[in-house]
Amino acid sequence: MSITRRLRRFICCPAVKSDFTMLTDNRHFNSPQSVTRVIQILEALCASPTPVSLAHLSRVLDAPKSSIAALLRGLAEADFVVASEGAYRLGPSAFGLGSALLEARRRLQSSDLVREGMRRLVDRSGETVLFAVRDAGADTMTYVDVIESRNAVRFAVSVGDRRPLYCTAGGRVLLASLSEEDLRRYLNRLKPQQLTAKTEINKRQLAEAIAAARERGVAQTVDQAADGVTGTASAIRDAAGAVIGALIVAAPSSRLQARGDDLALLVLEEAAAISRSLGHRMPTLSRAR
């Protein structure tokens, strides 16, 4: 049976169909809640190495057991999930759908997905947005894509320009993705230079800034690599969870003094959206029960 037919079979399941009808008739919903819950169920099962109980799914998804059970029955009838000793795991249709999605994803260029997110961030922030990757075997990063702000006064940089890691927002989020041992080796060999009056060259302070970037998921620098330039960055991850680069908003410091928190949130959101488009998923369940 094709994936399309299995999906149609799932939607036509009486329990699911009634749930869809109830939700779509309710004008308080902008989209069918059942669709969201089905996706959440599948993502939860994807994240768990063992079958997951109905009770645990209900707790994690913050939804009534009766609602989750109805959707699970429909998914089971279409072979998207399989019941196993009172718990549930992914079924053959789910893996078939996954293969089809991977093939569709393969036809898309990662660079196109990153640039699409960069355009969104330019529109939302009004500032220049960059994508930087760490240089292989070096302690620098290179800007590989740039979309400039439309503001008359804006940060401008060329594709191919390089910057140190320790004094840039993008560099710090890339460093934050390193293991503790690799970061220690980096700091041991680092010889920071005073590029501006505000450049941080104290290695202990740098280690603390990198640790903060790891905890928050975002790094911000003000006048560190160049006078009058503020950077805000977050890491972009691929389907395997590996950091492939840094998404950065750069702008004149004078314009961003009161926008630091807002920009941090914008960059975090867009970096997460790009990562999702590349196949990255955060774990849904802490442990299966």
The 8 nearest C-alpha neighbors of each residue, nearest first, counted from 0:
[[1, 4, 2, 5, 3, 92, 77, 6],
 [2, 0, 4, 3, 5, 6, 92, 95],
 [3, 1, 5, 4, 6, 96, 92, 0],
 [4, 2, 6, 1, 5, 7, 0, 8],
 [3, 5, 7, 1, 6, 2, 8, 0],
 [4, 6, 8, 2, 77, 7, 3, 9],
 [5, 7, 9, 3, 8, 4, 2, 10],
 [8, 6, 4, 10, 9, 5, 11, 3],
 [7, 9, 5, 11, 6, 10, 4, 77],
 [10, 8, 6, 73, 12, 77, 7, 11],
 [11, 9, 7, 12, 8, 16, 15, 6],
 [10, 12, 8, 9, 16, 13, 7, 15],
 [11, 13, 9, 15, 73, 10, 14, 16],
 [14, 12, 16, 15, 17, 11, 73, 10],
 [15, 13, 17, 69, 16, 12, 18, 73],
 [14, 16, 18, 12, 17, 13, 70, 19],
 [15, 17, 13, 19, 18, 14, 11, 12],
 [18, 16, 20, 19, 14, 15, 13, 21],
 [17, 19, 15, 21, 16, 20, 22, 14],
 [20, 18, 16, 22, 17, 21, 23, 15],
 [21, 19, 17, 23, 18, 22, 24, 16],
 [22, 20, 18, 24, 19, 23, 17, 25],
 [23, 21, 25, 19, 24, 20, 31, 18],
 [22, 24, 20, 25, 21, 31, 19, 26],
 [23, 25, 21, 22, 20, 26, 19, 28],
 [26, 24, 22, 23, 27, 28, 21, 20],
 [27, 25, 28, 24, 23, 29, 22, 30],
 [26, 28, 25, 29, 22, 24, 23, 30],
 [29, 27, 26, 30, 25, 31, 22, 23],
 [28, 30, 27, 31, 26, 23, 32, 25],
 [31, 29, 28, 32, 23, 34, 22, 35],
 [32, 30, 33, 34, 22, 23, 19, 28],
 [33, 31, 35, 34, 30, 36, 22, 28],
 [32, 34, 36, 31, 35, 37, 19, 18],
 [35, 33, 37, 32, 36, 31, 38, 30],
 [34, 36, 32, 38, 33, 37, 39, 31],
 [35, 37, 39, 33, 38, 34, 40, 32],
 [36, 38, 40, 34, 39, 35, 33, 41],
 [37, 39, 41, 35, 36, 40, 42, 34],
 [38, 40, 36, 42, 37, 41, 43, 35],
 [41, 39, 37, 43, 38, 42, 36, 44],
 [40, 42, 44, 38, 43, 39, 45, 37],
 [43, 41, 45, 39, 44, 40, 38, 46],
 [44, 42, 40, 283, 46, 45, 41, 39],
 [43, 45, 41, 47, 46, 42, 88, 40],
 [46, 44, 42, 43, 47, 41, 89, 48],
 [45, 47, 43, 44, 282, 283, 42, 284],
 [46, 48, 44, 49, 45, 287, 43, 284],
 [49, 47, 46, 50, 287, 45, 44, 286],
 [50, 48, 47, 287, 51, 88, 44, 288],
 [49, 51, 88, 87, 86, 52, 287, 83],
 [52, 50, 86, 87, 287, 288, 49, 88],
 [51, 53, 86, 55, 54, 288, 87, 56],
 [52, 54, 56, 55, 57, 86, 51, 64],
 [55, 53, 57, 52, 56, 58, 64, 288],
 [56, 54, 58, 52, 57, 53, 59, 288],
 [57, 55, 53, 59, 58, 54, 60, 52],
 [56, 58, 54, 62, 55, 60, 64, 61],
 [59, 57, 61, 55, 56, 60, 54, 62],
 [58, 60, 56, 61, 57, 55, 284, 283],
 [59, 61, 57, 62, 58, 56, 39, 36],
 [62, 60, 58, 59, 57, 63, 56, 64],
 [61, 63, 57, 60, 64, 67, 58, 66],
 [64, 62, 65, 66, 57, 67, 61, 58],
 [63, 65, 67, 66, 57, 68, 62, 53],
 [64, 66, 68, 63, 67, 69, 62, 70],
 [65, 67, 69, 63, 68, 64, 70, 62],
 [68, 66, 64, 70, 69, 65, 71, 63],
 [67, 69, 71, 65, 70, 66, 64, 72],
 [70, 68, 72, 66, 71, 67, 14, 65],
 [69, 71, 73, 67, 72, 68, 15, 74],
 [70, 72, 74, 68, 73, 69, 75, 67],
 [73, 71, 75, 69, 70, 74, 76, 68],
 [72, 74, 70, 9, 76, 71, 75, 12],
 [73, 75, 71, 79, 77, 72, 76, 80],
 [74, 76, 80, 78, 72, 77, 73, 79],
 [77, 75, 73, 78, 74, 72, 9, 79],
 [76, 78, 5, 74, 9, 75, 79, 8],
 [79, 77, 75, 92, 90, 80, 76, 91],
 [78, 80, 90, 93, 92, 74, 77, 75],
 [81, 79, 90, 89, 75, 78, 88, 74],
 [80, 82, 90, 88, 87, 75, 89, 83],
 [83, 81, 87, 86, 85, 88, 84, 80],
 [82, 84, 86, 85, 87, 81, 50, 88],
 [85, 83, 86, 82, 87, 50, 52, 81],
 [84, 86, 83, 52, 82, 87, 53, 51],
 [87, 85, 52, 51, 83, 50, 84, 82],
 [86, 88, 82, 50, 51, 81, 83, 52],
 [89, 87, 50, 81, 80, 44, 90, 82],
 [90, 88, 80, 79, 81, 93, 44, 91],
 [89, 91, 80, 79, 81, 78, 93, 92],
 [92, 90, 94, 93, 78, 95, 79, 89],
 [93, 91, 79, 95, 78, 94, 90, 96],
 [92, 94, 79, 96, 95, 91, 90, 97],
 [95, 93, 97, 91, 96, 92, 98, 90],
 [96, 94, 92, 98, 97, 93, 91, 99],
 [95, 97, 99, 93, 94, 98, 92, 100],
 [96, 98, 94, 100, 95, 99, 93, 101],
 [97, 99, 101, 95, 100, 96, 94, 102],
 [100, 98, 96, 102, 97, 101, 103, 95],
 [101, 99, 103, 97, 102, 98, 104, 96],
 [102, 100, 104, 98, 103, 99, 105, 97],
 [101, 103, 105, 99, 104, 100, 98, 106],
 [102, 104, 100, 101, 106, 105, 99, 107],
 [103, 105, 101, 107, 102, 106, 100, 277],
 [106, 104, 102, 107, 103, 101, 108, 100],
 [105, 107, 104, 103, 108, 102, 101, 109],
 [108, 106, 104, 105, 109, 103, 111, 112],
 [107, 109, 111, 110, 106, 112, 105, 104],
 [110, 108, 112, 111, 113, 107, 277, 114],
 [109, 111, 113, 108, 112, 114, 115, 107],
 [112, 110, 114, 108, 109, 113, 115, 107],
 [111, 113, 115, 109, 110, 114, 116, 273],
 [114, 112, 110, 116, 115, 111, 273, 117],
 [113, 115, 117, 111, 116, 112, 110, 118],
 [116, 114, 112, 118, 117, 113, 111, 119],
 [115, 117, 119, 113, 114, 118, 273, 269],
 [116, 118, 114, 120, 115, 119, 128, 121],
 [119, 117, 121, 115, 120, 116, 114, 122],
 [120, 118, 116, 122, 117, 121, 123, 115],
 [119, 121, 123, 117, 122, 118, 124, 116],
 [122, 120, 118, 125, 124, 119, 123, 126],
 [123, 121, 119, 120, 125, 124, 118, 126],
 [122, 124, 120, 121, 125, 119, 265, 126],
 [125, 123, 121, 126, 122, 120, 262, 265],
 [124, 126, 121, 122, 123, 148, 127, 149],
 [127, 125, 148, 124, 121, 250, 128, 248],
 [126, 128, 147, 148, 249, 248, 146, 154],
 [129, 127, 248, 146, 247, 145, 121, 117],
 [130, 128, 145, 247, 144, 246, 248, 131],
 [129, 131, 246, 144, 245, 142, 143, 247],
 [130, 132, 142, 245, 141, 244, 143, 140],
 [133, 131, 244, 140, 141, 134, 245, 142],
 [132, 134, 140, 139, 135, 141, 131, 244],
 [133, 135, 140, 137, 139, 136, 132, 141],
 [136, 134, 137, 133, 138, 139, 140, 132],
 [135, 137, 134, 138, 133, 139, 140, 185],
 [138, 136, 134, 135, 139, 133, 140, 163],
 [137, 139, 164, 163, 134, 140, 136, 133],
 [140, 138, 163, 164, 137, 162, 134, 133],
 [139, 141, 133, 134, 132, 162, 161, 131],
 [142, 140, 161, 131, 132, 160, 159, 143],
 [141, 143, 131, 158, 159, 160, 144, 130],
 [142, 144, 158, 131, 159, 130, 141, 145],
 [145, 143, 130, 129, 158, 142, 146, 131],
 [144, 146, 129, 128, 147, 158, 130, 143],
 [147, 145, 128, 127, 129, 148, 144, 117],
 [148, 146, 127, 145, 128, 149, 155, 126],
 [147, 149, 127, 126, 150, 125, 153, 121],
 [148, 150, 151, 147, 125, 126, 153, 127],
 [151, 149, 152, 148, 153, 126, 125, 147],
 [150, 152, 153, 149, 148, 154, 147, 126],
 [153, 151, 150, 154, 251, 149, 148, 250],
 [154, 152, 150, 250, 151, 148, 155, 251],
 [153, 155, 250, 249, 127, 251, 156, 152],
 [156, 154, 153, 147, 157, 127, 148, 249],
 [155, 157, 158, 154, 160, 145, 142, 147],
 [158, 156, 160, 159, 155, 145, 142, 144],
 [157, 159, 143, 142, 160, 144, 145, 156],
 [158, 160, 142, 141, 143, 157, 161, 144],
 [161, 159, 158, 141, 157, 142, 162, 156],
 [162, 160, 141, 140, 159, 139, 142, 163],
 [161, 163, 140, 139, 164, 141, 160, 167],
 [164, 162, 139, 165, 166, 140, 138, 167],
 [170, 163, 165, 139, 167, 166, 171, 138],
 [164, 166, 163, 167, 171, 170, 205, 191],
 [167, 165, 223, 224, 164, 163, 198, 168],
 [168, 166, 170, 169, 164, 165, 224, 171],
 [167, 169, 218, 219, 171, 232, 230, 220],
 [170, 168, 232, 245, 167, 172, 171, 247],
 [164, 169, 171, 167, 173, 168, 172, 165],
 [170, 172, 174, 168, 173, 169, 209, 165],
 [171, 173, 175, 174, 169, 170, 212, 234],
 [172, 174, 170, 171, 175, 176, 169, 245],
 [175, 173, 171, 176, 172, 177, 170, 182],
 [174, 176, 172, 213, 173, 209, 177, 171],
 [175, 177, 174, 173, 172, 178, 242, 213],
 [178, 176, 174, 175, 182, 181, 179, 173],
 [177, 179, 181, 180, 182, 176, 175, 183],
 [178, 180, 182, 181, 183, 177, 184, 175],
 [179, 181, 183, 178, 182, 184, 177, 185],
 [182, 180, 184, 178, 183, 179, 177, 185],
 [183, 181, 185, 179, 184, 180, 177, 178],
 [182, 184, 180, 186, 185, 181, 179, 187],
 [185, 183, 187, 181, 182, 186, 180, 188],
 [186, 184, 182, 183, 187, 188, 189, 181],
 [185, 187, 189, 183, 184, 188, 182, 202],
 [188, 186, 184, 185, 189, 183, 190, 182],
 [187, 189, 185, 186, 184, 190, 183, 191],
 [190, 188, 186, 187, 191, 185, 202, 138],
 [189, 191, 188, 192, 200, 186, 187, 202],
 [192, 190, 200, 189, 193, 165, 199, 201],
 [191, 193, 194, 190, 200, 198, 199, 195],
 [192, 194, 198, 195, 200, 191, 196, 199],
 [195, 193, 192, 224, 198, 225, 196, 223],
 [196, 194, 198, 197, 193, 225, 226, 223],
 [195, 197, 198, 193, 194, 223, 226, 222],
 [198, 196, 195, 223, 222, 199, 193, 221],
 [199, 197, 223, 195, 193, 196, 194, 200],
 [198, 200, 201, 197, 205, 223, 166, 204],
 [201, 199, 191, 202, 198, 192, 193, 205],
 [202, 200, 204, 203, 199, 205, 191, 206],
 [203, 201, 205, 204, 200, 206, 186, 199],
 [204, 202, 206, 205, 201, 207, 208, 200],
 [203, 205, 207, 201, 202, 206, 208, 199],
 [204, 206, 202, 208, 207, 203, 209, 201],
 [205, 207, 203, 209, 204, 208, 202, 210],
 [206, 208, 210, 204, 205, 209, 211, 203],
 [209, 207, 205, 211, 210, 206, 204, 212],
 [208, 210, 212, 206, 211, 207, 175, 171],
 [209, 211, 207, 213, 212, 208, 206, 214],
 [212, 210, 208, 214, 209, 213, 215, 207],
 [213, 211, 218, 209, 217, 215, 210, 216],
 [214, 212, 175, 210, 216, 211, 215, 209],
 [213, 215, 211, 212, 216, 210, 217, 209],
 [216, 214, 212, 217, 213, 211, 218, 210],
 [215, 217, 213, 212, 214, 233, 267, 218],
 [216, 218, 233, 212, 215, 232, 263, 172],
 [219, 217, 212, 168, 232, 231, 172, 171],
 [220, 218, 231, 168, 230, 232, 221, 217],
 [219, 221, 230, 168, 229, 223, 167, 222],
 [220, 222, 229, 223, 228, 230, 252, 219],
 [223, 221, 226, 228, 225, 227, 224, 229],
 [224, 222, 198, 166, 221, 197, 225, 220],
 [223, 225, 166, 194, 222, 167, 195, 198],
 [226, 224, 222, 223, 228, 195, 227, 194],
 [225, 227, 222, 228, 195, 224, 223, 196],
 [226, 228, 252, 222, 251, 225, 229, 253],
 [229, 227, 251, 252, 222, 226, 250, 225],
 [230, 228, 221, 252, 250, 220, 249, 222],
 [229, 231, 249, 220, 168, 219, 248, 232],
 [232, 230, 219, 248, 247, 168, 218, 263],
 [233, 231, 247, 169, 218, 168, 246, 217],
 [234, 232, 217, 246, 245, 267, 172, 216],
 [233, 235, 245, 244, 172, 246, 242, 270],
 [234, 236, 274, 270, 244, 242, 245, 243],
 [237, 235, 242, 274, 241, 240, 243, 279],
 [236, 238, 240, 279, 277, 239, 241, 274],
 [237, 239, 279, 278, 240, 277, 236, 280],
 [240, 238, 237, 241, 279, 236, 278, 280],
 [241, 239, 237, 236, 238, 279, 242, 280],
 [240, 242, 236, 239, 237, 243, 238, 235],
 [243, 241, 236, 235, 244, 234, 240, 237],
 [244, 242, 236, 235, 241, 237, 132, 245],
 [245, 243, 132, 131, 235, 242, 234, 130],
 [244, 246, 234, 131, 169, 130, 233, 235],
 [245, 247, 130, 232, 233, 129, 234, 270],
 [248, 246, 232, 129, 128, 231, 169, 245],
 [247, 249, 128, 231, 230, 127, 232, 129],
 [250, 248, 230, 127, 229, 154, 247, 128],
 [249, 251, 154, 229, 228, 153, 126, 252],
 [250, 252, 228, 253, 227, 254, 229, 154],
 [253, 251, 229, 227, 228, 255, 254, 250],
 [252, 254, 251, 255, 256, 227, 228, 250],
 [255, 253, 252, 251, 256, 250, 257, 258],
 [254, 256, 258, 252, 257, 253, 259, 251],
 [255, 257, 258, 254, 253, 252, 259, 229],
 [256, 258, 255, 259, 254, 260, 261, 253],
 [259, 257, 255, 261, 260, 256, 262, 254],
 [258, 260, 262, 261, 257, 263, 255, 256],
 [261, 259, 263, 262, 258, 264, 257, 265],
 [262, 260, 264, 258, 263, 259, 265, 257],
 [263, 261, 265, 259, 264, 260, 258, 266],
 [262, 264, 260, 266, 261, 265, 267, 259],
 [263, 265, 267, 261, 262, 266, 268, 260],
 [266, 264, 262, 268, 267, 263, 269, 261],
 [265, 267, 269, 263, 268, 264, 270, 262],
 [268, 266, 264, 270, 265, 269, 233, 271],
 [269, 267, 271, 265, 266, 270, 264, 272],
 [268, 270, 272, 266, 271, 267, 273, 116],
 [269, 271, 273, 267, 235, 272, 268, 266],
 [270, 272, 274, 268, 269, 273, 267, 275],
 [273, 271, 269, 275, 274, 270, 268, 276],
 [272, 274, 276, 270, 275, 271, 116, 113],
 [273, 275, 271, 277, 236, 279, 235, 276],
 [276, 274, 279, 278, 272, 277, 273, 271],
 [275, 277, 273, 274, 278, 272, 112, 279],
 [278, 276, 274, 275, 237, 238, 279, 273],
 [279, 277, 238, 275, 276, 237, 280, 274],
 [280, 278, 238, 275, 274, 237, 277, 240],
 [281, 279, 275, 282, 278, 238, 240, 274],
 [280, 282, 283, 279, 46, 240, 275, 284],
 [283, 281, 46, 284, 280, 285, 43, 47],
 [284, 282, 43, 46, 281, 285, 42, 59],
 [285, 283, 286, 282, 43, 46, 47, 287],
 [284, 286, 283, 287, 282, 47, 46, 59],
 [287, 285, 284, 288, 47, 48, 49, 51],
 [286, 288, 51, 47, 49, 284, 50, 285],
 [287, 51, 52, 55, 286, 50, 54, 49]]
